[in-house]
Each structure stands twice: as C-alpha cells, then as structure tokens.
Amino acid sequence: MDMWWKVAVVLVMCWGLTSSEAREEHHDSSPRTAMFRAPLDFGFVPSVVYETHAYYEPGPIGVLFHMVHAFLYVVQPNPFPKDLIVNMVQQNMGGIKGDDYKKPENVVLLLQAIYYELGFIVLTVLGVLFVLFMPIVGLCFCLCRCCENCGGEMHQRQKKNGDCLRGFYMATLIATSVFLAVGVTITYAANQNITSQIKSTRRLVSTNIRDLKSFANYTPVQIDYLAAQYTTAKNRVLSDLDNIGTLLGGQIHNQLEREVVPALDNALRMTAAMREAKESLESVTTSLETLQEGTGRLQNSLQSERASLSNTLNDQACSNGDVTHTCSTIRGTLSQLALSANFNGLPEVEGPLANLDAVLETDLSNIVQKGYSSFNDTPRMVREQTKGIVSEVKGLLDKSCGEIIGFTKMFPVEPALENFTKFLTESQKNIEAYYPQIDQLDFYRWIGCVVICCMVVLVLAFNFLGLLCGSCGYDKNATPTARGCLSNTGGNLLMASVGFSFIFSWVLMGVVVTTFVVGGNIEKLVCEPLANRQIFKIIDTPYLVHPAKKNVLPGMLFQDPNIDLTIGSMYRDCYENNGLYSALQLETKFNFNKFLNATVYSLEMAKLFNSVNVDLQGMLLLEQEGKDNLIDFANTGIGEIDYQAYLTEVNKGVTVVDLLSYANELEAQADQLRRGALENALKGHASSIRQIHKDQVVPMEQAMGTLSQSIKLLQKTSRELPIKVTNVLNAIEAAEYLISNNVSHVVKQETEKFIKNIVGYFSQYTAWVKHSLAMEVAQCKPISNIVDSLEIVACSFIVDSVNTFWFGLGGCCMLLIPSIIISVKLAKFYRRMDTEDVYDDSVDVVVSGYHSEPLYGINNPVMSSYPSYDTMRWYPRASAPPRQPDW
C-alpha cells in the first residue's frame, strides 16, 4: 500500500505540471479580469467510468447486524472518545517508561478509558466469572449427585401437582431449546456469512485494481487532451489577429462615426440642396417667362372682349325701358375685365442661376464620397499599421505552443505510469496467490465455528431427544420405579444434555468473551468512527504525531507538514470523484498558473500588444475644393433675390375678377331678358369669357403656383443656407481635428478592449484547464473506493459477522443455565427411580423401595421386620414415610 502511495505521488507531480491550475494569478493579473468576446468550446475531457461500487447491502442478515449494533450501544452508549485518544497518543508518544503510568495526567487518562470501557469491562468480568465458575459448579454438582444429593437420589416424592410441574418444565425446556436453536442458527448464519463475503472480497479487489489501472491509463490521455486544447485558444487568437482590421479597425470606425458620418452626411445633403436650388431657379425663370408672355396675350384678349361687349351694350336693343337697367349694370362691370398681376416688372434671376451653375460644375458629391471612402478605409489602415506586431505575436504563440508541448514531454509520465501498471499487475498476482491459503484458513475457521455450533447442537439434540423419548414413553399410570425404557432413556438423555452443557458452556463462553472484547471494541473504536468519518478527525489532529509536524499527510508526501492538507479533506475530494490535483492541493507545490502566465501570456507578448498604435492623421474627410464649393454656394446671390416682389404679384391673382364668375353672372343677367338677339349676344360674350379663362387664365394660374412654390423654397433655402454651410464646415473641421489630434484616446481605448478579448481567450483556456484539472483529470475515486472497500471488508464482512457470531453464541451460553436446571428437574419425571412412595390401603403398610406381597405377589423378606404404621391417618398419600432412628 505504501508503494502505491509513492507511485501515485510521482504521477501527481507530473500531472500537476502538465495540466492547468490558475489560482493565485487569476486575481493578481489584470488580463485575467477581461471580458470574453465569445466562449470557446474545448470539448469534453476523456472520462473514465470506474467499476467499483463501494456499497454493501447485507440483506436479511442486516437485521441481526442492527440488533448487535443496538446491543453494543446499550453496552457502550458513550460517544466516540476523540479527545481521549488524541490525549493518550500525544502524552505517550514516546512510550510509557518507568513510573510514567503513575503521573496524574496518565492516571486521569486511564480512569477516562476505564469509564469509557465500563460496559465492556463489566460484561467481560461476568464472562470470565462464568468461564471460571461453570466447570467448578459442574464438578460440585457432579459430586453432589454422586452423594445422592442435588437430585441424585433415585427417589421421587410424589406430589399432587406433579403433572403440572412436569408440563411446566417440559414447556419451559422446549421454549429454552427453541431459543437455543435460534441462537445457534444465528451463530451459524454469521459463520457462513463470513465465508460467503470472503469470496465477494475477491471481486472488490479485482475491481479496485482495474480502477487503479484505468486511473493510470487514462491520465496521460487526459493530460495530452488538456495540452492539445491550447490550439483551440491559439486558433481563435490567430483568427482575431488575421481580422484585426475588421475587429479593431471596425471598433475604431464605430467610435469615430458618431462624429464623422453626420458631418459627411450634412455635406452630402448640401449637394442635394444645390440641385434643388438650381431647379427652383430654373422653374422661376420658366414660370416668369410663361407668365410674362401670357400676360400680353390675356391683356389683348380682355381688351378685345371688353370692347366687343361694350359695343353690344351700346346697341339699340338696350334702349328699351325694361332692358336699360340690365345693360347699365353690365356696362358698369366692364372695367373688371382687366389684369390684376404685373409680372413684367419682376427682377430677373439669371445672375444667381448662372452662379449656381458655376458652383455645380464642381462635383461635391464625389468629393464627399471620397471622404466616406477615406473614413471607411480605417480597418485597412489598422491592418497595415499592425502587420508587424501581428506577425510577432503569431511567432510568440507558436513558441508558447511548443513550450507547453515540450513541458508535457519533459517528465517521464508514461514510463512512470507503465511501471505503476506493472506494479498493480504484480500486486494483483501476489494477492491472488494468497487466495488458496485464505480459503484454506477460512475453511479451518469455518470448521472450528461449526464445531462450536455442534457443541450447542449436541446439547439441543439431547434436549429434544430427551423431550421426545420422555414424552412418548411417559405413562402417568406407571409408578416411578416402574417407568418404561423409553421414558427412562428420555430422562437419561436430558441428564446427558446437562453433562455436556457443563462440559461445553465454559469453553463457549471463553470464545464469546474473546470475540466480544475484540469485535465489540473494533466496532465501537474503528468501524463506527470510520463510517461517520470521525476517525479522520483523529488522524488529522494537528501535531498528533510530532510537536513540530502539523499535518501527517503532507509531511509524508511533500516533507512539508505545514501544508493545510488532511486525510479527511483528501477523502472527501476523492469520494466526490474530483481530480487528484485538487485532492492533494498540489497547487501549493506546483503552481502551474505561473507557468501558464509566463508562457501563454508572457511579458513579451504584453509589450507587443501594448505597443499597438494606429495613426489616422492621413485621413481627409473633405478636400479644400469641396469646402470652397460650399462657400461659393452660399455666395451665389440667392439671398439677394427680391422674394417679396414675387410673392406680392403671385398673391394678386391673374385678373381683377374671376372670369368664370363674371361669365356666369353675365349669363344669368342675359336670362332675365326676353329672348332675342341681345340675349344671344350676351350669352355669346359669356361663352367667350369662359374660353379665355380656360385657354389663358388657367395655364397662367398653374405657372403662378409653380412660381410661388419655387420662390418660397428659394426664400427658405437662402435664409438657412449660410447657417447650414457654416455648420457643415464646422462639423467637418471638428471631425478632422478629432481624427488628427484626439484619435489616440479612441485608438487606445479600443486597442485595450481588443487586447482584453485576446487575453480573454487565454483566460478561458487557463480557467478551463484549472477546472478540468480539479474536477476531471485523474479523478481519484479509486482512492476513496479503496478506503470504502476496506471498511466494507473489515467491518461489514468480518466484524459485523464476528459480532453476530458472539451475540448468538453468547445467548446460547446464557440459555444453557436454565436448560441445565430445567433438564435436571424434568429428568426426575422420566427416569426410572430405585425407590418410590407406595401406600397399601388394605394392610396399612408403607414400604420404601419394595412392594408388599398382597399387592404385587412378591416375597418380601424384610416385611416382617418393619413395624406397622397407620399412614393413612397420619400422612397424605403423596408424602414420604418418616424415617425411624433405627433406619
């Protein structure tokens, strides 16, 4: 077992250096606190399924085990004496010499031990007294019976309740024998259980050794898997470095676009404003020409229509009395047939339009697009400027990967594990070589226990045979001296049972006392504290074995007893199937985290990342030509146009009166006249006026609407143009200033984020390795299984069975005492007596030992020598005859 521990320690030292544990540096190194860009998938560490199930269910015999445990609790109800044992070990570490036992502290400890063992001491003393006195009592009983005392006299006094006593003794002996049979059955079951469970021990040994082999075989595979998964983090880092333009440059672009893009968007909108202004000026020019031409034509048409209508009204037909008023009314409205707006006097816009055409000769949109392209070229600029650093980082990553792989090959893990496997194979062969001897010894033990059981069975056999023969051969009408052979045999068998009880009982009790003292104390001092793990508290008591050595286990493994490592904590970790690295707290001796920090994210790599610097001063958002173009747009003269004059004329309307309304009114007045030439003439004028409105006024109104919209748009543009141009130029200058002077802060901020993302991959790898090493690599469940298997074999298989053995056998020993007493009593009723109480009613004679002639026809030579007594008068029939002095 010690050899296994040493080999396991060597393996653990190798595993600790080749897996991962990032403990202390996780908090000390700032890159460890970085937020991960994305989780990495390292897969699953190759796992091993162990065969051993260190669990034991005793089955039906478990009821007996619980009874024994309850009995031991009654005998020893005190809690486990942890402090007492620790004090005894510490005070007597060097052994007791001379008169050391007389020291007060040792006396106190002795008294405490006696008090704890008081129950065992009392029962042991009683058992020893039983062993000592039982053969003496048996010898005395034998001598006493030889002297015809203690029931040895072959004479039975007849009593009225004789049948009741016989029945009581028989029932009591049957019950006692049944309990004896139960006790011997329990004893034999415990004996057989030991043999059966010893065979199960082979399975536990085999599975535990196979688990240890699996433990040794899978560990190198798990270590190689941990080392190989560095490639996963490395590949992700390489992927990010290859896309540093998109990742880092894109982030810098995203941070700057909040200032740059709005400025360029506003500049781009100015090109649309230029085009809109040009279109509006062209629309004003076109509309103005249309209106000026239409004004001349409409004025001529209205003059002609007014003159024609005036001539009609001057006709002779209007001189009649009832028509005169209507004609006069119409004549009074002739002045309304005239133009209202005068577009000939409006100022021209040819000058601003020419200036705007000159401005539009410069393609401002193309210039702005160049600014967009320059700004969107940020990822390429970052990629070009960091090309050298990325190349060096890739070289360091390859170097780190080689160092990790080389480090895993530095220690002879595989040869050590191969030797460990060979050692396990040889150990298994050596253990299996002892199986025949173990079976032989167990056979001898089984034979010995069966012999012990046979002693009780022999007594039981005599008891039951005596009861059977006595009960079957008993004749209640037969006198004690005339009892049959079968009844007499039954009595003799019962007395044989008594004799064998005296012969065997003290031997059986000796076995009971010995096994009780050993098995009971092992159960209370070893098995129970092992089951509830209290025994680990004793072993793990600081400074238990030496005043200068705090803990036992680290002192044995690492020669450093001050490490806070206990057997109890190791057992708990292994019971939970954690890794041996965490169970043995190997980070205190082999801090692999420092190696990872020095290898995976070295100072050299940190310096490279910190030297990342992106210069965007060559970025030009808007060329000077574009800026000049914007200034020229503001100075085209659009703001100098007399927009009020245009709006005044546009708002007047084309004519003084609405021609349609005028035509309708004229036609209504014509309808009031008699039918005739005048009515028709007036209606003809109304129709002409409508036609003038349709052909000339309507197009002019449409042109006026277009002119009004264009003028208003130009007016709004001219009013906002200087401010807009100024704001655009200021925004462009602010963005260019940010890029030229303050971009370093943005670049530094985004670079730090990018570096944290890169380092985050390493942190994920080290954290995963740490977790895997603590929980999944070299899972030490076989170690706890060995402890649990030892507990099962020693306590559940052997100690519980031994305790059940003495429990059943001890009950048998105690039941032998009433069996002896009852058998002696009952044998009197079955054995053939030499003398009896006989009463002759005809001759009034009582004879002791012989029968009277008249009764049985036997010649009695002493009949005449005895005096006669009237026994019917003085003594009851069942009473014995009085002895005379001369008898």
Secondary structure as GFF3:
##gff-version 3
##sequence-region A 1 887
A	DSSP	alpha_helix	2	18	.	.	.	ID=ss1
A	DSSP	alpha_helix	25	28	.	.	.	ID=ss2
A	DSSP	three_ten_helix	30	33	.	.	.	ID=ss3
A	DSSP	three_ten_helix	59	61	.	.	.	ID=ss4
A	DSSP	alpha_helix	62	75	.	.	.	ID=ss5
A	DSSP	alpha_helix	82	91	.	.	.	ID=ss6
A	DSSP	three_ten_helix	100	102	.	.	.	ID=ss7
A	DSSP	alpha_helix	104	116	.	.	.	ID=ss8
A	DSSP	alpha_helix	118	146	.	.	.	ID=ss9
A	DSSP	beta_strand	155	156	.	.	.	ID=ss10
A	DSSP	alpha_helix	162	228	.	.	.	ID=ss11
A	DSSP	alpha_helix	230	242	.	.	.	ID=ss12
A	DSSP	alpha_helix	244	244	.	.	.	ID=ss13
A	DSSP	pi_helix	245	249	.	.	.	ID=ss14
A	DSSP	alpha_helix	250	313	.	.	.	ID=ss15
A	DSSP	three_ten_helix	316	319	.	.	.	ID=ss16
A	DSSP	alpha_helix	321	332	.	.	.	ID=ss17
A	DSSP	three_ten_helix	334	336	.	.	.	ID=ss18
A	DSSP	alpha_helix	350	360	.	.	.	ID=ss19
A	DSSP	alpha_helix	364	376	.	.	.	ID=ss20
A	DSSP	alpha_helix	378	385	.	.	.	ID=ss21
A	DSSP	alpha_helix	387	408	.	.	.	ID=ss22
A	DSSP	alpha_helix	413	433	.	.	.	ID=ss23
A	DSSP	alpha_helix	435	473	.	.	.	ID=ss24
A	DSSP	three_ten_helix	480	482	.	.	.	ID=ss25
A	DSSP	alpha_helix	485	522	.	.	.	ID=ss26
A	DSSP	pi_helix	523	527	.	.	.	ID=ss27
A	DSSP	alpha_helix	528	531	.	.	.	ID=ss28
A	DSSP	alpha_helix	534	539	.	.	.	ID=ss29
A	DSSP	alpha_helix	552	558	.	.	.	ID=ss30
A	DSSP	alpha_helix	567	575	.	.	.	ID=ss31
A	DSSP	alpha_helix	580	583	.	.	.	ID=ss32
A	DSSP	three_ten_helix	586	588	.	.	.	ID=ss33
A	DSSP	alpha_helix	592	599	.	.	.	ID=ss34
A	DSSP	alpha_helix	603	610	.	.	.	ID=ss35
A	DSSP	alpha_helix	624	634	.	.	.	ID=ss36
A	DSSP	three_ten_helix	638	640	.	.	.	ID=ss37
A	DSSP	alpha_helix	643	652	.	.	.	ID=ss38
A	DSSP	alpha_helix	659	671	.	.	.	ID=ss39
A	DSSP	alpha_helix	677	692	.	.	.	ID=ss40
A	DSSP	pi_helix	693	697	.	.	.	ID=ss41
A	DSSP	alpha_helix	698	737	.	.	.	ID=ss42
A	DSSP	pi_helix	738	742	.	.	.	ID=ss43
A	DSSP	alpha_helix	743	775	.	.	.	ID=ss44
A	DSSP	alpha_helix	781	791	.	.	.	ID=ss45
A	DSSP	pi_helix	792	799	.	.	.	ID=ss46
A	DSSP	alpha_helix	800	830	.	.	.	ID=ss47
A	DSSP	beta_strand	835	840	.	.	.	ID=ss48
A	DSSP	beta_strand	845	848	.	.	.	ID=ss49
A	DSSP	alpha_helix	853	856	.	.	.	ID=ss50
A	DSSP	three_ten_helix	863	865	.	.	.	ID=ss51
A	DSSP	alpha_helix	871	874	.	.	.	ID=ss52
###
